[in-house]
Amino acid sequence: MIETLRQRVDDLLWGQPATGMPPPQRLLMWPARFVYAVARDLSQGQLTLRAMSLVYTTLLSIVPLLAFSFSVLKGFGVHRQIEPLLYEFLAPLGEKGAELTSQVIGFVENVRGSVLGGIGLALLVFTVISMIQKVEDTFNHIWQVQKSRSFARRFSDYLSVILVGPILMVTAMGLLATVNSSAAMQAITAVEPLGSIVAGIGRLAPLALVVAVFTFVYAFVPNTRVHLRAALVGAIVAGTAWTLGGSLFASIVVGSTRYAAIYSSFAIAIIALLWLYLSWLILLLGAQVAFYVQQPGRLRYGQERLKLSITDIENLALGIMQQVGRGFREGHRPGFTQLAGELRCPARALEDITDQLEAAGLLVHTEDDTFVPGREPDHLAVADILAAVRSGQGEQDRPLAPVLQEARAAESRHLAGRHLGDLL
């Protein structure tokens, strides 16, 4: 029954292309497709499972992460600015949020390198990097990327964010406070209706800061190239949902006395876990929206893997090598996004093929997530490309293996002398 209902919804939303619809219907169809796709992914359970996993990781890593930020900001004399940021995040917890903020800051202040020693400090760094790696793996799952950053890139990228991120955030908040308290701004707010407009903008400033942070996370964390437009749209959706969710959470959960009656002194921990889970889930849903904005062709299928025939795989393998070889000749290196656009195929469908070509030495995946040929195109045989993406393991043990071997030998003789350079 559920499968029949899902099929009917699929037919209703994707039965005809949106380009052939009247403008009003098209205007309603795109949001409906996005809402359906995100709801479908949420119902499959992967997002909720990963959000719960990140809650556990956050509990282990929040104090070490804040300790790093605290130590960096302390060098600039603005370490106390980390407390308002933490309180802003825990504001939906009401009075419990202020209490929890004081406790966490107390833990952070107790973390000293001289007390921890070399091994303790190394474990602290490992905990922080492990948390960010867990977040990257989750975002890579959403973006259908199978490869994580290399260890060298992981270490340099993660540490740069941990060290520079808090400074930029505190600097932005300081500039905002300075502008609001300046004499020119005071003179502007004294004139109506400019004062009401400035007050309205001031109320939107926290939302704008959240959207900016989410945009950076969506663009930086996945190990693939994310367009700024896609990251911004996902950040606006997630930032708005996070702000509204915080208000709703504060009014429903924190305002209820039943939790304190049931859980007693554990109530603050239970409420904090609920808010942490809701925050991670909203962040992951925004990442899912950003993925669909950049890859609208995946709206209908979501995380479902495409079923490719042998002919499809061979065509894509030749197409990948042709695009990479052409880029090599023209002086640029295509990545997954460009290959997917040129071949009109989702990037996820190309990953297994590029892995096989790379294992055969025909393709090189660079550190900046682009591709170059493994050899000069004029010395790269077409027959080798086809052989690389065919699974020939154990064929000699099958009854009809000689027939297949004879067919492939005839193909190899026919393609003798044909190289990738001929396809360019």
N, C-alpha and C positions, 0 to 999 in steps of 0.2 A: 504493500500500500504506500509506504514512504517512497519507495523507488519510483512508483508510478506517478506520485505527486511531483517528485523532483524532475521527472522527464517532462511532465506537462509545463512546469515552470521554465525549464530549459527551452522548450519549443516556443513558449510565449515570449521569452526575452531574446532568444537568438534564432527564432524561426525565419526572420527576414533581416537583411542587413540594415543597420541604422541609417546608412546613407540614402536609402530609398524611402524613408519615412517622412511624413510631413514635419516641419520644424517643431510644432508644439509636442508631438509625440516623441520626436528625437530628444527634445529637451528633458522629457521625463524618463526616457529609456536608459540614458547613461547613468543617472544616479541609482535607478532601480537595479541595474546590473552590478554596480559597485556594492550596494547594500546586500544583494543576494550573495555575491561572491564572498564578501567578508563574513556574513552570517554562516555560509556553508563551511568556510575554513574554521570558524569558531566551533561549530557543531562537531567537527571531526576530532576535536580534542587535543590536537598537537599544540596549538597556541596556549591553551590553558595548562597543559602539562609542562610546557617550557616556562611559562610564567611562574608556576609553583616551584620549579627547579631554581629559577633566578631569585626567588624569595629566600630560599635556603642559602644560596651563594651570597646574597647580600648580607644576611645575618652574620656570616663568617667574615665578610670583607669590609663592612661599613666602617669599623673603627680603624683598621689599617689604611683604608683609602682616605679617610678624613685626616688621619695622622700625617700622611704625605702632604696633603693640601695645607694642613696646619703648619707644617715645618717650612714649606715654601713661602706661604704668606707671612710667616713670622719674620723671615728675612727682610720683608718689605715693611714691616711694622703694621700690617693690617690684618693680623691673624684673627682678631676678634670679629671680623666681618663674616667669618664662616658660620658663626652662631645664628645670625639672622637668616642666612640661606637655609640652614637646616630647619629652623623653626618655620620658615615659609612652606617647606615641604610637608612638615608635620602639623601645619595649622588646622587641617580638617579634624585632628584628634582633640581639638579644644584645649582644655586645661591640661589634659594628659599629654598633649603635644609639647607644651612648655616644660613639663616635668621630664619627659623623655629626652628632650633637647639638652637639658642640663646634665642628665646622666651620661649621655653620649659624649658631650664635650668634656665631662670629667674623665671619662675613659681615655679620650684622645690626649688630654693633657698629661696623663700618666704614662703615655708611650714615649719613652726617651731612648735614644740610640745608646747612650752610655750604660743604661740599665739593661737593655736587651742583649747587648754584645753582638759579635759578628754573626753567629748562627741565628739569633733571634731576628736581627735586622734582615738577613737573607730570607727567612721565612715570611717576614712582613712583606717584602717585595714580591715574593712568590705568590702570596695570597692575593695581593692586589692585581698582579698580572693574570693570575688564574681567573679572577672574576671577569676582567675585561675580555679574556679569551672565551669564556662561557657566553658572554653577551654577543661576541662576534660569531660564534658558532650558531647561536639562535638566529641572528640576522642573516647569516649565510643560508640557513635552512629556508627562511622566508623568501630570500632572493634566489633560491635554487642554485646556489653556488656550492660546489663540492670541495673545493680546495680552500684551506685557510692560508693566512699569511705565513711566510717563512719565519723561522725563529728570529733571524736578524731584523726583519721588518717589524715583527711583532714587538720585539724589545724596544726598538727605537720609536715606533709610532705610539705605543702605549705610554711609554715614559714621557714623551713630549706632550701628550694630552694631559697626563696627570700633573705635570709640572707647570705647563703654560695655561691650561684651562682655568684653574682657579684664579690666576692673576687676571686673565681677561674678563672673567665674570665679575670679580670685585671691582675692577677698573670701570666696567660699564655701569655698575650700580653707583659707584662714586661720582662718575660724570653726570648721571641722571640726578642724583641728589644735589650736586653743585648747580646744575642748570635750574632746578626747581627753586633753590634758595637764592638765586642771583637777584640783584636789584631790578634788572630788566624784566625778568619773569614776574617779579612781584608787581611791577608797574602794569604789565600786560593783564595779569589776573584781576587787577582792580577795575578794569574796564569791561563792562558787559556788552555783548554776550561772549566776549573773548574769555572771560573768567570761567564761564560754564563749559566752554569748549576745552580749555586747558584742563579743567577738573576732570572732564570725561576722558581726555587723552591720558591723564595721570592714572585713572582707574584701569585703563587698558594696558598700561605699561607692564605690569606683571605678566599679563597674557602674552604680550609681545616678546618679553624675555624668555618665557617658556617655549614659545614657538621658535625663537632663534636657537635655543639649546637643542630642541628636538630636531631642527633642520640640520644642525651640525652632526648630531648623532646618526641620523639617517644617511647623510652623505658620506660620513667618514668610516663608520664601523663596518659595513659589509665589504667583503673583499671583491668588490666589483665597482665599476664606474656608475655612480648614481647621478642622474641629471638633477640640477638644482631645482628645476620646476617640480619634479616628482617629489623630492625631499621636502620642499616647501608646502606642497598640497597635503602630504601626509602629516607634516608638523602642525599645520593649521587645524586639521581634523583632530589629531591627538591632543594638541594643546587646548582646544575648546572643550573636548570631552573630559580632559583632566581637570580643567577649572570647574566645569559644571559638576563633574563627579565628586570633586572635593566638597563643594557646597552641599550636594545631596547627602554625601557620606556624613558630613558634620551634623546635619539636621536630623538624620534618621538614626545612625548608629551611635554617635557620641551622645546625643541627647537622650538616649534611652538608659534608664537605670537598671534594666533587667540584666545587662551584661555584668555590671558590678555585683548584682545580687547572686548571679549564678557562678561567676568565676572569681569573685572576691579580689584578692590582690593580683591575680593573673589577668584581670580585665584589660589593663593597659597593654600587656603583651599580645593578647588576642586581637584587640582593636588595631594595634600597630601592624600585625601580620596581615589582617584583612586589607588595610589601606595599602600596604606594600604590594600585596598581590594585585589589587585593583590597579595600582599605578603601573606595574609591569605589563599587565594585560592591555591597558590603554596604549602604552608605548609600542607594544608588538602589533596591535591592530593598526596603529598609524603607519608602521613599517609595511604592513600588508597593503594598505591603501597606496603608499608610495610605489610599491612594486607594481601594482596594477595600473597606476598612472603611466609608468614607464613601459610596461608590457601589457597593453590592453588586450592583446591576443590571448593572454592566459586567464582572462576573466571567467571564461566558461569552464575551463578545465582545472584551474587552481594548481594544487600540488600533484595532480595526476600526471604520471609520466606518459609521454607520447609513445604510441606503438608504431615503430618504423619497420617497414619491410626491408629485405636485403637490398632491393633496388634503391629505396630511399637512402639507406646508409651509404651505399656506393656513390650515389649522386651527391650527397652532402659532403662526403670525403673529397671527391674531386672538386666540388665547389669551394670548400674551405682552402684547399691547396691552391686553387686558382686565385682566390682573393688574396691570400697571403703572398703568393708569388708575385702578383701584380703590385701589391704594396711594396714588396722588396725592390722591385724594379723602379718604382716611382719615388722611393725614399721615405715611405711611411709604414707604420706597423699597425695593422688592424687588431682590435680586441674583440671580445665576445659580443659586445653590443653592436659593433659595426658589422661583424660577420652575420649576426642574427638578422639585422636589417637588410643586408644585401641578399641573403639566401631565403628571406621571408620564413624564418623558422625560429622558434624560441631558443634562447641561449642554452637552456638546460638540455635540449635535445642534442646540442653540439658537443657537450662536455665529454661524453663517453667516446665520441669519435675522435676528438682532439687528443684524448688520453692515449688511444690506440696508435694514432699517428706519431705522438711524442715517444711512446715506448719503442716504436720501430725506428726512431731516429730521423724521421722525415719532417718533423715539426719541432720547434723550440718555443716553449712557453717562457717568456721573459719575466723579470721581477715586477715590471710595471703592468702586468696582466695583458700583454700584447703577444703577437706571434710573428716568428720569422721562419723561413724554410730551413730545414736541417742541412740542406746542401744547395749548391747552385741549381736553379731551376732546370738548366739545360742538362744537368747530370742526375736528375731525379726522375726515375722511370714511372710511367703511368701504371704499369703492372705492379710495381711495388706499393703504390698507393692503394690499389684495390686489394692486394694481398694483406695489407696491414689491418684492414677493417673486417676481414673475414676470419671467423673463428674456425681454425683448422685443427684444433686439438683433438686427438683421438680418432681422426678420420681413417687412419690406416687400419683401425680395428673394426670398422663398420663394413657390412657386406657389400654395399655399393660404392665404397671408397674408390676403387679403380675407375669407375665411370666418372666421378667428380674430378679425379686427378687428370684423366684424359681430356675432359672439357677445359680444365684450367690450363693444361699444357697447350691446347690449341689456341686458347685466348692469349697466352703469353707469346706464342709464335706470331700471332696476328698483331700484337701490340709491340713487338720487338722494334726498337729504335724510336718509339714514341716517348717523349719526355714532357715534364711539366711546362717547359719552355714553349712547346708546341701549342699548349692550351692558352697561352697568354697573347 
